[in-house]
């Protein structure tokens, strides 16, 4: 049966009224999302760091577009055109994940950080010539397109980069490697099967509680997301200076902001070890300082 747009909407309106309120039950979700947002306001330090990083990244893009690019005279490497969109995608991924978490879905947001981390690790490896952007994308220059071969090359490259960035060939201490393996395994636990999320329904499974559907603030859940967000955000921050061209470095004021943010990320990440005794904080500090070895003076190296 063909319906006009008006008929299509009117039929849905008719089945969705609750106590005289159009789409009233859906508003339960919206109201609880707002309540969750209010609960997050207690994390002033996290919100300040996150928003300061957003401001800094946006300022960096403005400098590239308005100050840096007009001064660049030498042709940029073809790899620069691959790197910058990867950097922008990392920023957008962090922003998107955070919006989801703040609205009341921290485990869903947490899963997005895994892919962001993987992409940042590959990008850092390419900038250090541990791998190259071609192999990361599964491309072999000069060879015809072969989808199966591209998939194999991507997987092989990711496996090799993992070994050199966090695994047996990384040069990281054994304690750090063990912590990162657990960090990675917990991501897998949620990404593949939503096992952390499903554990929230155990009260309903035992007949003791209603089925949890609406967003509800749970400190442990949000803290898991918040900690991983800061860790992955720090990695992106470390890569950001590579957007500079050696022909047109950014001004001193930008470099000072980079240092303040970098120090703030390190303090936040390391607090898990210093204040709570959780070794993962120190492990991430070693990982970032060793495998993301960039600073405010870094320029695009390829």
C-alpha positions, 0 to 999 in steps of 0.5 A, a space after each residue: 500500500 502506497 502512503 503519502 508522507 503525511 499518511 506515513 507520519 500520521 499512522 505512526 503518530 496514532 500508535 505512539 501516543 501515551 497519556 495524551 503525549 505524542 511519543 510520550 514513552 520515547 521522552 522517558 529516554 530523553 529525560 534520563 539522558 538529560 539526567 545522566 548529563 547532569 550527573 557527569 558535571 561532577 567530573 570537572 577535571 575530566 571535562 576541563 581537559 576534554 574541552 581544552 583539548 577540543 579547543 586546541 585541536 580546532 585551533 590547530 586546524 585553523 592555523 593549518 588553514 589560515 596561517 601554515 598552508 599559505 607559507 608552504 612552498 615545497 610540495 607536501 608528501 603524498 602521505 601527508 594527504 593520508 595522515 591529516 584525514 586520519 588525524 581528523 577522524 581520530 578527533 571526530 571519533 573521540 568527540 562522538 564517543 564522548 557524546 554517547 557516553 555523556 548521554 548515558 551509554 558509556 559501554 557503547 562509547 567505550 567500544 568506539 575507543 578500541 578502533 580509535 586506538 588501533 588507528 592511532 597506533 597504526 598512524 604513529 607506526 607509519 610516522 616512525 617508519 615502522 610501517 607505511 601508509 600504503 601497507 596500512 591501507 593494504 595497497 601495493 604500489 604498481 600492482 593491480 587491485 586485488 581485494 583478497 590481497 589487500 585484506 591480507 596485507 592489511 591484516 599482516 601489517 596490523 599484526 606486525 605493528 601490534 608486535 612492535 608497538 605493544 607486543 613482543 618486539 616493542 621494547 616495553 617492559 614486561 610489566 607494561 606489556 602484561 598490563 596492555 594485554 589486559 587493557 586490550 582483553 577488556 576491550 575485546 570483552 565488550 566489543 565482541 559480545 557486549 559482555 560488560 553491558 549484558 552483566 547489567 541485566 543480571 538483576 532482571 535475569 534473577 527476577 529481582 529487578 526490572 529490565 534496565 533500558 533507560 540510561 542510568 548513571 553508574 560511576 563505575 561504567 562512566 569511569 571506565 570510559 573516562 579513563 580510556 578516553 583520556 588515554 586515547 585522547 593523549 595519544 591523539 594529542 601526541 600525533 597532532 604536532 605532525 600536522 606542522 610543515 617544517 616550512 611553517 611551524 606554529 607560533 610559540 603560543 601554540 607550542 606552550 598550549 601543547 605542552 600544558 595539555 600534554 602535561 595535563 594528560 600525563 597527570 590524569 593518566 598517571 593518577 590511576 597509578 599514583 592515587 589508586 594503585 592501578 598499574 595501567 596508568 604507569 603502563 600507558 605513560 610508558 606506552 605514550 612516551 615510548 611509542 608516541 614520541 612526538 612533541 610540540 616541535 615535531 613536524 611531518 616526517 615523511 
